[in-house]
């Protein structure tokens, strides 16, 4: 089955339009303007250009919908619908010429995510999901991994981030967790793609702290619609979201080993 609802079609068209800028700028990184917006966080001219295109396309298609976007914040409207946008998830990868980043857009209705898209423009992999209708990558139905032993699994995390005050404690925490789950913990630098990869069965699980809503809105739905489980997430907290997600086959084991994280 191919998802072709009106909102999905809008998301696909929007991502295709915005991706042209990303692909071009990725090939001309030496000319890109970059500024620092926080510890370890960068904003580029591409972020702003891509966000502008996305917002223009979405407002043209759905002028009454509200918008929440990473760079500009919130554009409120009277509608119970809200687009949640991350123009480039994986900006540091993008800046270093690493082809692992994505556009992520979720659609919220009455405080629930009902559809979403995560588009990797370099690999041309388009992950889409719609509540009740499943998850797909380039029109192929997605299912989470069926692996049942943690030692055979790949678990992703977003940390640890460098912290000059407690860096040793942070790294020790992750080393202990890695030993408990009996597998390596990896970090690729794009939370939305991590979530999409769990939905696709490429990864078996992930855990991460202090994410933003635009990082997880589309991907959390994607995992659920692919038969996975998403724990410890509050979509009502925009800037401090903790998430643990995995295939159903290892969820209980992973949650037990991550009980103190």
GICORNOR-V12226 format. One record per backbone hydrogen bond with DSSP energy under -0.5 kcal/mol. NH is the residue of the N-H (numbers start at 0). CO is the residue of the C=O. If there is no record, write none. Layout:
NH&CO ; NH&CO
//
This chain:
8&4 ; 9&5 ; 10&6 ; 11&7 ; 12&8 ; 13&9 ; 14&10 ; 15&11 ; 16&12 ; 17&13 ; 18&14 ; 19&15 ; 19&16 ; 20&16 ; 20&17 ; 21&17 ; 22&18 ; 23&19 ; 24&20 ; 25&21 ; 26&22 ; 26&23 ; 27&24 ; 28&25 ; 30&27 ; 31&28 ; 34&42 ; 36&40 ; 37&40 ; 40&37 ; 42&34 ; 44&32 ; 47&43 ; 48&44 ; 49&45 ; 50&46 ; 51&47 ; 52&48 ; 53&49 ; 54&50 ; 55&51 ; 56&52 ; 57&53 ; 58&54 ; 59&55 ; 60&56 ; 61&57 ; 64&61 ; 65&80 ; 66&74 ; 67&82 ; 68&72 ; 69&84 ; 72&68 ; 74&66 ; 75&73 ; 78&63 ; 81&107 ; 82&65 ; 83&105 ; 84&67 ; 84&82 ; 85&103 ; 88&101 ; 89&87 ; 93&89 ; 94&90 ; 95&91 ; 96&93 ; 97&92 ; 98&96 ; 99&97 ; 101&88 ; 102&118 ; 103&85 ; 104&116 ; 105&83 ; 106&114 ; 107&81 ; 107&105 ; 108&111 ; 109&79 ; 111&108 ; 113&106 ; 114&106 ; 115&128 ; 116&104 ; 117&126 ; 118&102 ; 119&117 ; 119&124 ; 120&118 ; 123&119 ; 124&119 ; 125&123 ; 126&117 ; 126&124 ; 127&125 ; 127&135 ; 128&115 ; 129&133 ; 130&113 ; 132&129 ; 133&129 ; 134&224 ; 135&127 ; 136&139 ; 137&125 ; 139&136 ; 140&138 ; 141&134 ; 143&225 ; 144&202 ; 149&147 ; 151&148 ; 152&149 ; 154&183 ; 155&204 ; 156&185 ; 157&206 ; 166&162 ; 169&165 ; 170&166 ; 171&167 ; 172&168 ; 173&169 ; 174&170 ; 175&171 ; 176&172 ; 177&173 ; 178&174 ; 179&175 ; 180&176 ; 181&177 ; 182&177 ; 185&154 ; 185&183 ; 193&189 ; 194&190 ; 195&191 ; 196&192 ; 197&193 ; 198&194 ; 199&195 ; 200&197 ; 201&196 ; 202&196 ; 203&153 ; 204&153 ; 205&244 ; 206&155 ; 207&242 ; 210&240 ; 212&237 ; 214&211 ; 215&211 ; 215&212 ; 216&212 ; 219&215 ; 220&216 ; 221&217 ; 222&218 ; 223&219 ; 224&220 ; 225&221 ; 225&222 ; 226&223 ; 227&222 ; 228&245 ; 230&228 ; 230&243 ; 234&232 ; 236&233 ; 237&235 ; 240&210 ; 242&207 ; 243&230 ; 244&205 ; 245&228 ; 246&203 ; 249&246 ; 250&246 ; 253&249 ; 254&250 ; 255&251 ; 256&252 ; 257&253 ; 258&255 ; 260&257
//
